[in-house]
Amino acid sequence: MAPPRSKRQRISEQPLKILGTSCTPSAAVIKVGQVCSDSGIAFEQQVIESYITLGNILSPLDADVFLAECFRKCAVHVPAMSNGKARFQLLLEQLFHLNPEMLLRETSSDNVFVWLKQSNGLIRSIEVSDPDAALALLKSGHSTYCRAPPSVEQHLVSSLLSQTGLGCGQYDPTGQSASCLGRGEVEVFISTAGHETNWHYDFQENFTLQLSGVKKWTLQKGAVKHPLRACTPHYASPESVEAQLKSAHLSNPDFVYGYPQEGVNAVGSVEEVTLRPGDVLYFPAGMWHKIDVIEPGVSINVSLMASSYASVTCQALQHVLLKDEHWRASVSHNSATNVVDQLQALLGKLPGVIEVLKRNYGAEAIIPPVMRAGRIIPLEGNDDDDDDDYDEEMDETDGERGSGRDDAPVELDSQFIEQFDMSETKLRDTLILMRLSINPLASMLRKDEITSFYQNINRSAITNDENTSFEDASNVTNAKAQCTYVLNVNYAGNDMHESSVRRCIRSNVQLLQQLYLLSKQRNSNDASLVNFDTKWLIDEEERATLGFLIHCGYLLWVPLDKDSQTHGALARTFFLKQSPTFATQWRGGSSSIANPSSTIIQAPQTADNSTLTSTAAINSTVLSLNASNTVSPFVPNIPDSLRGRQTLKKLRLGNVDIYLIGTAHVSNDSSAEVNSLLHAVRPHAIFVELCDARTALLETRQLDDESAAAANNKTLSFTQKLQATQQQQGGSRMQTLSTVLLTSVQEDYASTLGVELGGEFQCASRYWKSTLPQPFLLLGDRPLQLTLVRAWESLWWWPKVKVMAGLVWSSLFKPNKEEIRKWLASVMEDGSDVLTESFKDLQKHFPTLYTTIIDERDAWLAAKLTQTCRALYRRPTHEPFRLVAIVGAGHVPGICAKLTASSANQTVEQVLLDLCQTRKWAKDPVVQKEAIPMWVHDITQLQDVDA
C-alpha cells in the first residue's frame, strides 16, 4: 500500500512587526509597520489587479490573524508601502479616476448628502437631488458624500461580507430581502480642506480606503459592545437622541449621550492615525472617531452589518410558534378573554417549545449549509450597455448571491450529480450512528399545488377555437409540474413570510416522492425521522438528491442517541466538492480566498461531550509562543491505565485542547496507549513526530510485506543500503552513513523485541483512516535532512570521527534481548524514548549534537503545534478543538517548557527560521527562497489516497 499523500498548508505570510500598542482590551489601534524578513528584503505590498479581497487590502497583515485578533476588537491601520495611489488602480478606474462630477452623477443613492457647518460647530446634513447643485456646493467648500456606483458597492460589500463571515457572507444587492443575514453599503466621501467631522460612533463594521488626500483620524474605544444604533452628537439632530440612548442603555445603563469621556461612554486612551493615499483603516462598530481633513481628497468607506443571533433565533422561534393556533390568535382583551392570563399561559409553554427546537438541532435548522455559502460579485465595468444584462443576471441568481432564494428549478444532470453525490461507503457508515429528519422549519410543496387552480380557471375561460392548442400545452406543463418540488426553509419569521432558503428541484426520484408524502403526514414541531430505502444508497441520482436536500437544510442529521450532543457537522463533511480545501482554511495572506464562492467546512465534531464538560473551567489563553499557557492535569474520562503518567500532558492553547503523549518508538505498550488515548479523546486533529521523509512509518506491513522486507534486508549489502538512502534523502556520504547506522540500531532493537518500529504512528494512521468524520493527520517534525545537516555542522572533525565510531560499534556489538528489555523498561520509567535516551549518553561528550537533535526539535515541534492551534482555533465551532500530539517521550518536557515559557521577543515563525539556518545552504537560492519559507510557514497534512 502506498503511503498517504501529503500537502502543505500555509500558516501565515511573512512575520509582522507591530508598532504601537498590542491588541489588549484597552488598545484602540493596531498599527501595521513595514515588514522585513530577516534577510533584509522588504515585503512587497500587493497591487490589487482583480478581486478586491480582505487579504489584499490588509496586506501585509495576514487575514486570518486579523480575524482572530483584531476584527470587532480594535482598529487596524495598514499604511501604503510604496506608491499608494497605484495600489488601488483597479478601484480608481471604476470610480472614474475620482472625478467629482462623475461620482455625484453615478451614485447608487437617490440623493447626495452635503455637510453644512453651523456656527455652534455641529454639522447639518442636507439631501440634494440635483447633482449639479451638489457639485456647486462642493466647489464652494462643503464636503459631500454619497453611495458608490452599484458595481463597486456590490463587489466590495459581497467580497468583505464573504471573507469576514458577517451574516454568513449573505448579501442581497437589491436590498429588498427580508431574510438576508448580511447587509452593507459603500459611501464615497469627497472632502474639502479644513473640514472636521466631530466625535461619533457607528453601528457597522467599517473599512476605510484613502484614495487621495490626507486625513487625521482620532479614535477611542467605546463603552457599548455590538451597538444596535449609532451615537451621533456631531449632528444637529436632537430628535435622534432618545432612540440612540435607549439602544445604548440595553448594554450599558450608565451610558451618557455626548462626546467620549473615559469611564463614562468610552474606554482607554485616545490614539491618532494619519491616512494617506493607499492607506486602509479598519475600525469596529462602537468605536468613537473624529476626522480632520488635512488635504482635500476622496475616500471610500465600506460599512458592513449583519443580523444578530437574537434576531435569527426569534425569527425561527416565531416560525415554530405560528404552527400552534393559540400562538396565532390575535391579541385580545375583553370580558371573555383576559390578555394577561392568556399570554401568561402561553409563556408557560415556551420553555418546552424551545427545548423541542434545541433537541431537533435548531442551529442547523435555522442556518443550513447553503446559507453559509457567501458569494462574491465580480467588479463589473462601467459600460452602460451591460447594466440591463447585469440586473437580469442578478435577478436570476438571487439565491446564489446569498439570499437563499432561487426560482429556477435544478435538474438532475451530470453537473448536479457531480456536485451533490455522496460517498455510498461514508453514507452507510454514518447511518450506523445517525439518521436524517425533516427540518421542523422546512416545507415542501409540489409545483402543481401552486399552479393548478389558476391553470384550471384560465383553461375554462378560453374558447374552443380549433387553432388553440392550450390544452396540449397545459398537459405538458402539468406533466412537468408533477415532478417539480419547491423547498422553503424558515419562512414565517418576518411579515412578508419570505423564506430564508427557497429552492426548486425537478425530478422523479423516489426519495422526493416519499418525502413529499411524509411532509403531508407530520403535524408537529418535532422532527420527522426519514425511513431509509436501500435504493437511495445505491442510485447516484437518489444520493445526489439527498445531498442537495441536506445542503438546502430540508433534511438534518440527528444522532440515534437523543442524549448525544452531536449536531449536523457530519452532514457538512459530505460537501467537499463544492467547498474550499483544508489548504484554503489554513493559508493566510492575500491568497486566503482560493474559491470565494464556496462553503466553509467546519472542523468535525464528536458525539461524546463528556470531555468538554470536564474541561470547561480551563481558561483560554492568547495563542502565541509567548502565551501564558498552563499544563493541566488530565480529565477523569482518560483511561485509568493512562492517568498519572509523566509522559501524558494536557495543554490549552487558544480554543484547542492538546493531549500530548510520549512514546518509546519500539514498544507495544506505547502503541496500545496511543490507541486508547485516540479512542477516548476522539480528536479533530492528530499531530505526529514525523516529516515527509519518514511517512513510511505510518504504514502497517502485512505478513507478506514483512517477509519480503526481511528477505530484502538479507540480500542488500551495507553499501547498497547506503546507496538507497543516498538516493532517497540526499546529503553528504557521512550524513548518509550516520543515518543508516542510527536506523539500523533502532530496527535491530525493534526486531529483537518482536515489535514494529514506530508502531504508535501506525496506530494513529489506522485510527485516522477508520474514523468518520476523518480527523486531520499532520506531520510536525523538522525535515530529516535539515536536522542531519545542522547536527553534522555542529561538530568539528574529531567529534565526527568519534560519533561515527560509536554508531559503528553499536551496530556491530548488539546487546541481547533481555538487556534490551531491561534498558527499555528503565527508559519508560524515566519518561523518555529510545532516541533521546541514546543521545543522553553522548550529551556530556557532544553537547551540540544533543542540542541539535533533541532540544532544537523540541522547539520545532512546539512551534509547529502553536501554528496548528492558531489555524484550528480560527475555525468556527461550538466546542474546543481536540488535538492528540504523538511524540517521543523524551520530547514531552521540552515541548511543554517551550509552550509555557515566555519568549515575547520572537514569533513562532522567527523561532522556526532560526532553526533552518545552515552553512551548507546559506547561499543556495532555491533553499533560501523556496524550501525555507515552506519549512517555516507550512504544515503538512496527509490525505488518504484510498478514501
KOLDORO-704865 format. One record per residue (C-alpha): residue in one letter; x, y, z negated. Coordinates in steps of 0.05 Angstrom, whole numbers, plus 5000, padded with zeros to 4 digits. Each point is the difference from the previous one (the first is absolute). Layout:
% KOLDORO-704865
aXYZ...
% end
This chain:
% KOLDORO-704865
m500050005000a502750695018p501250484943p494950574991r500850595046s502150654966k498750725015r502550624966q495650534968r502550724996i499050244929s502050735007e503750475046q506250394980p500350144924l497250684983k503250554960i494550334960l501250734982g496650364943t495449644952s498349275001c493049715005t498050044928p493050164974s501950734992a503850085066a496650435052v504349925062i504849495028k505050345046v503049535052g507050225017q504249815060v501849264999c507149775012s502649304999d506349824963s503750015066g498650745005i495449945061a494050464994f493149705007e496850215065q492950254987q495149735049v497250425057i492749815007e498749815072s493749564998y495849804940i500150484941t500649544940l501050064926g507049705009n502550515051i497250634969l503249814933s506549765031p505049864969l495749864939d497649275003a492549975009d499249424952v504150374947f495550615010l493649594992a502649644938e503250574963c497350675026f493249935034r494550314957k505250134945c504550585021a501750455058v505549825049h504050505042v503549715061p504350535034a501949975073m507249775009s501650295068n495950405051g493549994961k495650265056a502349455048r498049474949f492550125014q500850125074l494349535018l495450344951l501950695026e498049805070q493249774975l499350674963f501350435062h507050164976l496750394943n496650515045p495150354951e494850155053m499649275023l499949744928l494150444983r496249815064e501349254998t498349894927s495349434982s496450444948d494150445018n503150624970v506850294984f501350214928v503450674989w502950194932l498850714978k504150244940q496050414950s502450554954n499549554939g504949505032l494749475015i498849735069r493450065037s499149485055i495550195058e497749565057v500950275071s496649645057d503250415056p507349785013d501750685029a497650354937a504149524957l506150135044a499150754991l499749924924l506349565003k503750545039s497950524949g503549614945h494849524972s501849264994t495349495031y498749264997c495849515039r499649265016a505149705047p497949765070p496149354996s505449555030v505250254950e495349954941q497649305017h507049735009l503150304938v494149834954s499249295025s507649884997l501050254929l493649694973s502249335028q507150044973t498450284932g494249524992l495250544978g492949775014c503149345023g502250385062q492850095023y498650625042d494050245040p502250565048t492850235009g499350144925q492849735002s500949334966a496849944932s503949374982c507150155024l504849984941g505350475028r499450725024g504750565018e501350635040v505950405026e500250754990v504450465040f502450604960i502450615040s503250434947t502350725002a506050284963g498750194928h493649604993e499149674932t495349444982n499450014925w499649404952h494949465014y499649245008d496549535049f496549344991q503349695062e506849675010n504050495043f505649975050t502550685025l504450035062q503550675009l500550125076s502650715001g501250574951v502149954927k495649924938k501749974926w495749504961t499350024924l497349374969q497849744932k496649354980g492650064983a496449734939v494549655040k501849335031h496249795063p495750645001l493149985031r500050735019a505250535013c501550584953t500450665040p501150614955h503750335059y493450085037a495050554985s494449494992p497249994928e494149575022s504549395006v502850044929e494449614966a500449405048q507649984995l499950044924k494849454993s504149525043a506550174964h496849894932l498349285019s507449824990n502550584957p494850334954d505150524980f501350245071v499750765007y498450335067g505450485023y507250015021p504449434974q502350024927e504349444972g496149624947v493450305022n498849795072a507049835023v505749544980g507650095003s504350555029v499150415063e504449825060e501450345066v501549745070t501250375065l497249715064r503550135065p498549745070g500249235000d498949944924v494649574971l496650094932y495549494968f496050214939p494749594965a492850174984g499550444938m506950325006w500050754991h503450385056k501250725022i502750195069d503950625021v501350125074i507250235009e500249975076p493749965044g498749325031v495549405008s499249394955i495049435000n497249654939v497249295003s494749934946l498149284983m494449764954a496449344986s494149724964s501149844927y499549324967a493950274963s496750195066v501049335036t498049614937c493650404990q498149935073a500849254997l496249974934q494450405031h499749505057v499249434949l494950384958l495650175060k498749265011d495850024936e493050315007h500550304930w506350395018r496950215067a493950294965s499550775000v501450374936s493350154968h497650274934n492650004984s494949744950a501049295026t507550005007n505350284954v506150165042v504849944942d497549324978q500149755072l507150235012q502449734933a497349315017l503550025068l506650224968g499549394954k500449565062l505850395031p505849624966g497249345027v499650295070i507250244996e502349324974v496849655059l503450485049k506649894965r499149244999n498750025075y506650365012g497150695008a506550345018e500849565062a492650085015i500450764997i506550095039p501049415047p506349905042v497550395061m499150634957r507349964979a502450035073g501950735011r500750235072i504450545030i497250445056p505450165052l502050725009e496250195064g502050525050n496350675008d497349865069d492850224999d498149495052d501549444950d495750284944d493449675021d503349335012y503350044932d493550174965e496649415034e505649544979m499450254928d492649845001e501049315027t505549824952d497250354939g500749374959e507249905020r501650704975g498349804929s492650134988g498649265004r494750085055d500249695069d493849925043a503249615057p499249244987v506449594999e500349405046l503149324983d505450065052s507349774996q502150674970f494949934944i502249294985e507450215000q498550564951f495449654950d501349255005m502349694934s504649414990e495849374990t505149724951k500150624956l492550065004r499249284975d505050114944t496650644978l493149664998i502649534947l500050584950m495650535034r493350075033l497150545045s493950394979i495850545033n501750704976p494250254957l500850685032a499649725071s494249915049m499449615065l494850175053r498849705068k499850505057d493149765023e497250194931i502150715015t497950055073s493949535009f494550484976y501650575048q501649525056n493049714994i496950694997n503850235062r498549365037s492450064989a500250735024i503049835068t495249885057n500249355037d503850285059e502749485047n506550405005t500950004925s504949474974f499550224927e497649324977d506149655027a504750534972s496549954933n501049254998v507450105014t500450524945n496349554951a504449425017k506150414981a496650294939q498649314973c507449884987t502150714981y500650114925v500750664964l504050014934n499350564950v503950074935n498450484942y494850435034a495350224943g504850444962n498650655038d493850385021m501149855073h500649244986e506250015042s504049364996s507249994977v501149455051r495749855061r502049495052c496449625055i502049325025r497149625060s500649254992n496249354997v504649664950q496549574948l503250394942l496350645017q493449645009q500549674932l502350634964y494250385030l495149484973l503450024932s499650764998k492449955008q499549514942r504150374947n496450494955s505050174947n505850464984d504149384987a504549755056s497449415041l505149445009v500849755071n499749255011f505649825047d499149595063t506049605025k498950275070w501950694975l506949754983i501349655066d497150485051e504450615012e494050445017e496749834934r506650134962a501050675036t492950214985l501249814927g506350434999f496150585031l494649964947i505150004944h503750595031c493650405005g498049844929y493749595015l503249394967l504249994936w504849494972v497949784930p503349464956l496249384980d501750154928k495750604982d504650174941s506050095045q502750705011t501949885073h496650455049g500250035076a507450085010l500449315032a495450245055r504850565018t505849525012f496549735062f500450645039l507550015013k499150085076q496550674993s504050244940p507150284993t505549524984f503249954932a505850385030t495650615013q498150014927w507249954975r503150495049g500650734981g501650655036s497350275065s498849315029s495449784944i493849955044a501649495054n492749875016p495750574974s493549675020s500949394956t497149794933i504849984942i500249314969q500550004924a504549524963p496849334983q496249934935t499749434951a494049624974d502849984929n499850654961s502549734934t507150255011l497550705018t495850044937s505849824955t504950495033a495350595005a503250344940i506850055032n501350725020s501650145073t506450385014v502550435057l503049545051s507450145010l506649714980n500650514944a493049874972s499149834927n497549305014t499349524943v501249254996s493749704972p498649314968f496149515042v492449984995p496549394969n497849685065i507149835020p501049244992d502649784932s506149685031l502350685026r498750434939g505850284960r505249845053q505650505008t499849905075l492850275004k498550744997k494150435017l500750725022r495150535024l502250475056g494550485023n493949575012v504049365009d501049464948i506649645013y500949294974l507549895003i502249274994g507249764999t501949325027a506249555003h499749885076v501549254991s494849794950n493549635007d497750334935s501050685031s495849805060a494449754955e500150654960v499550425063n494249575025s496350084933l501150764998l497550105072h493549624986a499050364934v501350715026r497249935071p504450565026h498650485056a507349995019i505949524989f507150294998v505849515008e507550074991l501449835073c502250375062d498949865074a506249565003r497249524946t492749915021a501549265013l499649904925l492550145004e498849375041t498849324967r503749465038q496149375013l503249314990d501949945073d503150694998e504049834938s502649375032a501950375062a503350554959a503949494959a502349655062n501950665031n504050214939k503949355003t501750085073l501750744997s507250144983f502050574954t502450395061q493449905036k496350264938l504450615002q498650115074a492449934990t500050504942q504450485040q495049995058q494050104954q502650554955g506250315032g505350314955s507349844992r502849304994m501650094926q492850234987t497349415039l504549524962s497750274932t492749945022v500749285021l503849814936l495050354954t494049705036s503249314997v500950044925q492750184989e497649475049d504349474966y497050184932a493049955028s501549345036t503149704937l493950194959g495249765054v496650685008e498850475058l504450625002g495450614992g494049574982e496650594966f500050385067q496849415034c494550004946a498850735015s499749865075r495049434990y495650434956w500450575050k497849575058s494349644963t496850614966l494150395027p500450585006q507449935015p504450434955f505950395027l506649614999l505850494997l507649915004g503550464950d507449804998r505850375031p502149725067l505049434989q505150265049l500050694966t501049694932l505849585024v503450585034r499550434938a502349434956w506049865044e501950745004s499850054923l506049544995w507350105021w503949445033w502449614939p493149954966k497249785067v504949425001k498249814928v492550025015m500849565061a504349514961g494749964946l494549865050v504149465034w501549684933s492650014981s498049675066l505349454994f499749834926k492749964983p497149844931n495849384991k492549994996e499650014924e504850584994i495950405050r493649854962k502950244934w502950615032l493450165034a496249924935s504750504966v499150485058m492449994992e500450074925d504250635010g494850275049s504649995060d500749655067v505349595035l502950555043t500350524944e502949514950s505349785051f502350715010k500050154925d506249564994l503450435052q497850674970k506050104955h504849855057f496150335057p495450534970t498850345067l497549355030y494949904944t497850735008t498949935075i496549335001i495950054935d499450724974e499250325069r494749505019d496450144935a499650735021w498049815072l494449544977a497550534950a499950535054k496449555050l494949824946t498950744989q499050135074t495249415004c495950274941r500150695030a496849735064l495049554962y497550514951r498150495055r495149495028p492950124972t497549484952h495649914939e505149624960p507649984989f503949635053r503649384976l506949835026v504149384982a507550105010i504249375003v507550114987g505949654970a499449994924g506650384994h497050595037v494050104953p503650424946g503450435052i493650135040c496250184936a505650474978k500150355068l492450085002t499550284930a506350424999s499850755014s503750205064a497050675018n505750185046q498849465052t494049765040v499449265016e502050155071q506450334976v501549404955l499249535060l504150455045d505849974951l499649245000c500649985077q506850355006t505949595026r506850175028k499049505056w493750335028a501450734980k501150215072d495549505035p494450435033v495249415006v500549824927q499750734977k494250215044e495949365004a501849474949i500950434938p493650415008m496349345010w503349694938v498450624958h492950165021d497049335020i497149404965t499549355037q493149685000l499349285024q494549785047d497449295003v500849785073d495249424987a494450434973
% end
